[in-house]
C-alpha cells in the first residue's frame, strides 16, 4: 500500500522556504523554524505571500512533490508540479467513460448519501439523549429519507440528470438538520445555510477552508494514479475546474470535513472569536485558528478506518488515493464497478 507521506502547510506570512541538501527548510526572518526531508513529503501548501526558492521548486517538481499556492483565506490560486506521467491509455478510457458516466455517478451518489446518513446517525448516538423530541424526530426522519434516496439511486436505473437531482435532494435534507448537531454555546456558530465565495458566517468559513484542503488531496490522488483531474463524471466539465477531484471529494466530505468541523466547534477548540469579518462581508479564520484547523486536519488524516472493499485498515489520509486507484482499475476493466467508500 502507498505510504502516507506528509504535507507541509506554511501559514506564517513572509516566511521563506528553501532547499538545503535533500531537505526543505522553513525560515522566518532568517531564523530556521523547520527542516523536513524531501523524501518524506507528498505536497507543500502555502498560504499568502510565502517566498519559495527556485532550487526548492525544481527539487519538488523533480521528486513529484506538488506545491499548492493558496491565498490567505485558503482559496486556490495555483499549483507547481513536474511533468505529468499519467498512462495515456487510462486517460483515453476516462474520456470515453465521461460520455456515459451513469454507473460511476450512481456509485458516487450512493457513497455520499450513505456517509451523510452515517454522520447524522452518529450525531443521534452522541447527542440524541440531550435533544428535544421534535429535534430527534426531525433528524431520524431525514435519516430515513436518505435511506430511501439510496435505494432509489441503487435500484431505479436513473439517468445522469436524475442522479444529480437525487444528490442535490439528499444534500438539502442533510443540511436542513445540520444545525441540530452543533452543541457550541456561541450563537455566531449556528448553521443557517450554505454560503460560498465568500462564506458569510463562521461555520461556512470553516467548511470552505477544509473543503479546499480536501480538494487538493483528491486532485493529487487523481494525478498520482494517472487520471486527468479535470474530466469528471458527477461534476460537469468547466474550464479551470478539477471536476474529477470534486467527484472523489463528494463521498468523503461528510466524514473527513463535516465531522471534523463539528468536532472542532463542539469541543470548543474554535469559538466565535476565532473568526473575523472583512470589509466585503466575508468571514475568515484568524491566523491562530487556521493553525488549529490544520493541526486537527493532519491528525484526522492519520486515523485508521476499515476499507470495506479492500477489507483492510487504512489511514483516512490515504482514502483519496485508494479511491482514485479503485476508479482507475474500473476504467481499465479490472473492476466491474467503482466501489464507493463507506464510513464504518
N, C-alpha and C positions, 0 to 999 in steps of 0.2 A: 504494500500500500504506500502511496505517496506520503512523504514525511511532512508534518505540519511545520512549515517554516515561519519565521517571524515577519511581521510587518512593523516598520518603524514609522511612528507618527510624530511629526515635528510641528509644534504649535507655538513655540516662542518666537515672537516677531523679531525679524532681523537676525535670526540665528544663521549660522553658516555650516554647510555640510561639505566635507572634502574627503578625498581618498588618501589613506596613508598605508602603504603596502597593500595588503589584502583586506583592509578594514575600512568601514565607514566611520568617520569621526564627526561628531556634532560639537560645535563651538558656539559660545555666546560671549560677545565682546572679547574675543581672543582666548577665552578660557575653555578648555576641553570639558564637556559635560557628559559625553557618552562615546563609547567605542564598540562597534559591533562587527564581527567578521562577516564579509560579504557572502560566504557560502552558507550562512545561517539565515539569509534574507530571501523573501519572495517578493517584497514590494517596499517602496518608500512613499509615504503620503505626507505632503507638506501643506500647511495652511497659511495663506497670506504670503507676505514678502520674505522669502527664505532664499539665501544665496546657495547655489549649487555649483561646485567647481566643474570645469569641463572634463577633468580626469575622472571624477566620480561618475558623471553622466555616461562617459564612454565605457567605464568598467561595468556599470549596471546594465547598459544595453548589451554588452558582450556576454554577460552572465545570465541574461534573461530575467533581470530584476526590473520590474516596472516602476517608474516614478510617476506618481499622480499628483497633479497640481490643483489644489482647491483654494477658493477664496476664504476669507476669514469666517464666513458663515457656513462653510462646508459645501458650497456649490462647486460642482466640477468645472474646471477650466481647460485642462489639457493633460495629455499623457505623453511620457517619453519612454520609448521602448525600442528594442532592436528589431532586426529583420524577422518577418513572420515566417514560421516554419511549418505551417499547417499542411495537412495532407490535402492535395488538390482534389483527389477522388472523394474524400469525405465532404469537402465543401460543395462539390457538384451535387452529391446526394442531398446535402442540406438544402441547396437552392431548389432542387426538384421537389423535395418534400414540402417546401414552403408554399407551393402552389396547391397542395391538397393536405392541409395540416390538421384535419379534423381529429384524428386519433390522438395526436400529440397534445392538442389543445384540451381534449377531453381528460387526459391524464393530469395535465397541469391544473385544470379547474378542480378535479376531484381531490388532488393533493392539497390545494389551497383551502378549499371549503372544509375538508377534514381537519386541517390544522387550526383553522379559525374555530371550528366547533370544539376542538380539544382545549383551546385557550379558555373558552367560555366555561366548559365543564370543569377545568382546573380552578377557575375563579369561584364556581359554585362550591367546590370541595373546600377551598381555602377560606372563603368568607360567607358562605351560604347561611351559616348559623347566626351571623350578625345582621343579615339583611331582613328588611321588611318582607312580608309575604308577597306583596304585589311586585316588588323588585325581583325576588327569587323566581316567581312565576313568569315574569317577563323574560328573564334570561333563559329559563327552561323552555319557554315557547320558541324562542329563537333557535335554541339548540335543536329542537325537534324539526323546525322548518329547514334548517341547514342540512339535516339528515335527509329530508325529502328531496332537497335540491341535488344532493349527491346521488341518490338513487335515480332521479330523473336523468341526470347527466350520464350516468353509467349505462342505463338501460334504454333510453329513448332514441338513441342514434341521432341527436340533434345536429343541425348543420353549424357551421362556424359562427354565424351571426347569433344564433340562439345560444350557443355555448358561451359566447362573450356576454350575452344578456344574462345568462344564469350566474356568471361570475360577478357581474355588477349587482344583481339582486342579492346575492349572498353577502357581498361587501356592505351594502346598505343595511341589511339586517344585523350584521356583526357590529358595525359601528353605532347602530341605534341603541345598543345596550352597553357600549364600551365604557361609558361614564360610571356605570354601576360597579366596575372593577377597580375604581380609583378610591383609595382609602386615606389619602392625604388630607390634612385639615385646611390647607390653603385654598381659598375659593378661586384663586387665579389659575390653579392647576386642574380645574374641571374640564371635561370634554364637551364641546358644543358642536363639533363637526369638523370635517377635514378642510384645511386651507393650505394652499401651497403658493410658492412664487409670488409674494413671500408668505411664510407662515405668520398667522395673526395672533397666535396665543402660545404660551409656553409648551404645551404638550405637542402641538403641531411642529414647533421648532425642534423639539427633541426627536420626534419621529422622522422629520425630514433629514436631520443630521445623520441619524442611524441608517436610514434608507440609502443615503449617499455612500456610506461605508459598505453596506451590503451589495450595492450595485457594483462598486469597484471590485469586490471579491468575486462576484459572479462573472463579471467581464473577464477578469484574469483567468478564471477557471475555464471559460469557453476558449480563450486563446491558448491555454496550456494544452488542451487536448486536440487543438487544430480546427476548432469551429470558428465560423465568422460571427462575432458578437453583434453585428449589425442586422443580420437577417433572422427574424424570429418567426413565431407561429401564432401565439396569442396576441402579441402586440403588432400592429400594422407597421410596415416599413415607413420610415421617415428620415430624411437626411439628418445626420448627426445623432440619431437615437440608437443606443445599443439594445435593439429590440430583443435579441436572444438573451442577453444578460437580464433584462427586465422579466422575460418569461421565467427563467430559472429562479429569479428572486421571488416570484409570486407565492410559490408554495412554502418558502422559507420565512417570509415576512412575519406571519403571526407568531412564530416561535422565537426566531432569532432577534427580531426587533420589538414587536409589540409587547412580548413578555418581559423583555429587558427594560423597556421604557416603564412599564407598570411597576417592576421591581424597584427601579431607581426612585420612583416617586413614592411608592407605598412604604419603602424602607426609610424614607426621608433623607436619602442621600442627595436629592435635589429638592430645593424649596423655591418659592416664588422669587426670592432674592437672587437666585442663580440665573435669572433671565433679565435681559434689558430690551428696551424698545427704541428703535431708531426713528429718525425724523420721518421716514417714509411709512411708518406704522408697522414695519416688520419686527417680529420678536426674535431675539438672538440669545444663544447661550453665552454666558460670560467665559472668559479665558479659563478660570479655575474650574467652572462647571464642565467645560469641554474636556479638560484633562480627566475629570472624574468619569465622564462618559466613555472616553477612550480606554481608560483602565478597565472599566467594567466590561466593555466590548471584548477586549482581549481575554479577560477571564472567562467570559461566556463562551468564546470560541474554543477554549480548552476543555470544556465539559464534554463528556462522552455520552453517546446515546446509541442504542441498538439500531442498526440499519436493517429494516425489515426484509429487504430484498437480498442483501449480501449476507445477512444473518451473522453479523459481527459488529462489535462496538467500534465507533469512530468518533474523533473529536468533532464538535459542531463546526469548527472552522474548516474541516475537510469536506463537509457535506456539499457545498457548491461544486467542488472538484469532482466528487463521486457522482453527482447528478449529471454533470456535463459529460462524464465518462459513460454513464448509462445511456445518455442521449446519443452519443457518438456510436456506441455499439448498436443501438436500434437503427440508426441511419445506415450503418454498414450492412444491416441484415442479420447481425448476430443475436439480436433480441427481437421477439415478435412485437413487443410494445415497449413504450417508455415507462419504466416503473417510477411513480411518484414517491417522494419521501414523506413518510408519516411519522409524526411525533408520538413516541410511546412513553 
